[in-house]
Amino acid sequence: MVLIILIIFWSLVFSLILSKVKSGKAAKWTKLFRVATLVFAISVFTYWFIKKSAVGIVSNSVALQVVNKLPQPLDFYVINKKDGENGVLDTKHIGKIRPEYYRIEYLKMDTSDEYWIVGYLGKKNMVYFSQHSVPNKNIDQIIEVQNYINQSVRLSDKAKKQVEAYNYENTKLGIWVTLDFLLLFLNLVLLLRVRK
């Protein structure tokens, strides 16, 4: 998705530069390029937001329900460990869960039989880490977080680095999307103003 967002960004920048061409044969082609760029950008972002907003039910997945029994709201992440001991770690943000509430996440466990749950109090204070195996992939998982524990210091350090990298990538993506929206708005305003 990052590559598509970068392509949209540079197309919108180029489209903004082409808005200066207002006469001659080139004006028709630049207008066509600008309209096509806007339609493509709006289509991609509409699809992306609908996909992100839809319920994340995955076929042949294990439903993981995380229940917060602690007196404070915690921000939870789940890390799916894939492909053996040194495998890829796939991180997902479950969300902030208030006391006595729960969240459900669907995990694709085709190449994995283990996942980790990480809980943060605030942005950087990891107060919960647990490691769970999935012996039977046909049974959904329910995890009740009842105390502040760290089952493995070595693995929790690895999980902390993974969560920091995940948050960094999301922040970077958010900046690019914001820039794309700004350029999209500018291009749309210039195109509509020219039509009047």
C-alpha positions in Angstrom: 0.0 0.0 0.0 2.9 2.3 0.7 4.0 2.1 -3.0 0.5 3.0 -4.2 0.4 6.0 -1.8 3.7 7.2 -3.1 2.6 6.9 -6.7 -0.6 8.8 -5.9 1.5 11.5 -4.1 3.8 12.1 -7.0 0.9 12.0 -9.5 -0.9 14.6 -7.5 2.2 16.8 -7.3 2.6 16.5 -11.1 -1.1 17.2 -11.6 -0.7 20.3 -9.4 2.2 21.5 -11.6 0.1 20.8 -14.8 -2.7 23.0 -13.5 -0.7 26.0 -14.9 -1.2 24.7 -18.5 -4.5 26.4 -19.5 -4.4 26.8 -23.3 -3.4 25.0 -26.5 -3.5 21.3 -27.4 -1.6 20.3 -24.2 -4.4 21.8 -22.0 -6.8 18.9 -23.0 -4.3 16.2 -22.2 -3.3 17.8 -18.9 -6.9 18.2 -17.9 -7.5 14.5 -18.8 -4.4 13.5 -16.8 -5.6 15.6 -13.8 -9.1 14.1 -13.9 -7.7 10.5 -14.2 -5.3 11.1 -11.3 -8.1 12.4 -9.1 -10.5 9.6 -10.0 -7.7 7.0 -9.4 -6.7 8.6 -6.0 -10.3 8.9 -4.8 -11.1 5.3 -5.9 -8.0 3.9 -4.1 -8.7 5.7 -0.9 -12.4 4.8 -0.9 -11.5 1.1 -1.3 -8.8 1.3 1.4 -11.1 3.0 4.0 -13.9 0.6 3.3 -11.5 -2.3 3.6 -10.1 -0.9 6.9 -13.6 -0.2 8.3 -15.0 -3.6 7.5 -15.0 -6.3 10.2 -11.7 -8.2 10.0 -13.2 -11.7 9.8 -10.7 -13.9 8.0 -11.7 -17.3 6.6 -10.0 -20.3 8.3 -8.9 -18.1 11.2 -8.9 -18.4 15.0 -11.0 -15.8 16.8 -9.1 -14.3 19.7 -11.1 -12.6 22.4 -9.0 -10.5 24.9 -10.9 -9.5 28.1 -9.4 -6.8 30.3 -10.1 -7.6 34.0 -7.6 -5.0 35.3 -8.8 -1.8 36.9 -7.2 0.4 34.2 -7.6 0.6 30.4 -4.8 -1.0 28.5 -3.7 -0.7 24.9 -3.3 -4.2 23.4 -1.3 -5.6 20.5 -1.2 -9.2 19.3 1.9 -10.6 17.6 1.5 -13.7 15.4 4.7 -15.7 15.3 5.1 -17.4 11.9 7.4 -20.0 10.3 9.3 -21.6 13.2 11.7 -20.2 15.8 13.2 -17.3 13.8 10.0 -16.6 11.8 8.3 -13.4 10.8 6.4 -11.6 13.4 3.0 -10.1 12.3 1.8 -7.3 14.6 -1.8 -6.1 14.9 -3.2 -3.4 17.1 -6.3 -4.8 19.0 -7.0 -1.4 20.6 -7.5 0.2 24.0 -9.7 -2.0 26.1 -11.5 -0.6 29.2 -11.9 -2.6 32.4 -14.5 -5.4 32.0 -14.6 -5.0 28.3 -13.2 -7.1 25.4 -12.1 -7.0 21.8 -12.0 -9.7 19.2 -9.3 -10.2 16.6 -9.1 -12.8 13.9 -5.7 -14.5 13.5 -4.6 -16.4 10.4 -2.8 -19.4 11.9 -1.9 -21.4 8.7 1.8 -21.2 9.2 1.8 -20.5 13.0 0.9 -22.1 16.2 1.9 -19.4 18.6 0.9 -15.7 19.3 1.9 -13.1 21.9 -0.3 -10.5 23.6 1.3 -7.2 24.6 -0.4 -4.7 26.9 0.6 -1.0 27.3 -0.4 1.4 30.0 0.3 4.7 28.2 2.4 4.9 25.1 5.7 3.2 26.2 5.0 1.4 29.5 4.6 -2.3 28.7 2.8 -3.8 31.7 1.6 -7.1 30.2 3.2 -9.8 28.0 2.0 -13.3 27.5 2.9 -16.1 25.1 0.2 -18.5 23.9 0.2 -21.7 21.8 -2.6 -22.9 19.7 -2.7 -26.7 19.8 -6.1 -26.9 18.1 -6.8 -24.4 15.4 -10.5 -25.2 15.4 -11.1 -23.8 18.9 -11.3 -20.0 19.4 -9.2 -18.4 22.1 -10.4 -16.4 25.1 -7.7 -14.6 27.1 -8.6 -12.9 30.4 -6.0 -10.3 31.5 -6.2 -10.4 35.3 -2.8 -9.2 36.4 0.3 -7.4 35.3 2.7 -10.1 34.2 5.7 -10.5 31.9 6.1 -14.2 31.1 9.5 -13.8 29.3 11.8 -10.8 29.5 13.7 -11.9 26.3 10.5 -12.3 24.2 8.9 -9.1 25.7 12.0 -7.1 24.6 11.6 -8.5 21.1 7.8 -7.8 21.2 8.5 -4.2 22.3 10.8 -3.6 19.4 8.2 -5.1 17.1 5.4 -2.9 18.4 7.6 0.2 18.1 8.4 -0.7 14.5 4.7 -1.3 13.8 3.8 2.1 15.3 6.6 3.9 13.4 5.4 2.4 10.1 1.8 3.4 10.8 2.9 7.0 11.7 4.9 7.2 8.5 1.9 5.9 6.5 -0.4 8.4 8.3 1.9 11.3 7.2 1.9 10.2 3.6 -1.9 9.8 3.6 -2.3 13.2 5.1 -0.1 14.8 2.4 -2.0 12.9 -0.3 -5.3 14.2 1.1 -4.0 17.8 1.1 -2.8 17.5 -2.5 -6.1 15.8 -3.5 -8.1 18.7 -2.0 -5.9 21.3 -3.7 -6.2 19.5 -7.1 -10.0 19.1 -6.7 -10.4 22.8 -5.9 -8.3 23.9 -8.8 -10.1 21.6 -11.2 -13.5 22.8 -10.1 -12.5 26.4 -10.1 -11.3 26.1 -13.7 -14.6 24.6 -14.8 -16.5 27.6 -13.5 
